[in-house]
């Protein structure tokens, strides 16, 4: 096992490799990890909104059936 230090996108990243040099793990500073998690959360929210807009478009075009409010609330 070998640890390689690298700067990637402004953060210090450590790659842990096996004996053949193949990357097996990545270690990032905790603060950077928290920022990554926040960004991923924002991306998931945006994908959800995009999916909802597409679903409404399909309903307006008659390609998808509308659901009752009860069914919508059950999904939450």
C-alpha positions, 0 to 999 in steps of 0.5 A, spaced: 500 500 500 502 506 498 499 513 499 500 519 494 498 526 495 495 530 490 492 537 489 485 536 485 480 542 484 484 546 490 483 540 495 488 536 498 487 529 496 490 522 498 490 516 493 491 510 496 494 505 491 495 497 491 502 494 490 501 495 483 500 502 483 492 501 482 488 506 486 484 503 491 481 509 495 481 516 496 482 520 502 479 528 502 479 533 508 473 533 512 471 540 510 472 538 503 467 532 504 462 536 507 462 541 501 462 535 496 455 532 500 452 539 500 453 540 492 451 532 491 444 534 495 443 540 491 444 536 484 439 531 487 434 537 488 435 539 481 434 533 478 428 532 482 425 538 480 427 537 472 424 530 473 417 533 476 417 539 470 418 533 465 412 529 468 408 535 468 409 536 461 407 529 459 401 530 463 399 536 459 401 533 452 396 527 455 402 522 455 402 521 462 396 520 467 395 525 472 395 522 479 391 524 485 393 529 491 393 522 496 398 519 491 402 524 490 403 525 498 404 518 499 410 518 495 413 523 500 
